[in-house]
């Protein structure tokens, strides 16, 4: 793999509310692989499409960091395959019922039954926001 350029990382956070004076203290560099990838052999990236997960902060075009080694648990945001199509949804396991929940009221939950079936392909661990100017 070719050498990656070092990208500066400033320790000071940026105000999302009232502006604060910029001091600009450089705190080395930041490697997003080191920040976002805990298990490299089990991790992949995928781009989100659509608006069913906007309530969870996942917007169309965002890049999802998915770890297949993380245990799928109730409430986790996961990648699942239904009838050969991939989707990202929040997993709900209640009593003996399993559902995939969207985070947008315009969409309905998906009931997982033996007839519908589903395969889980990992847990979303980070979202890389893609803001287009």
Order of alpha helices (4+ residues) and beta strands (2+ residues): beta-beta-alpha-beta-beta-beta-beta-beta-beta-beta
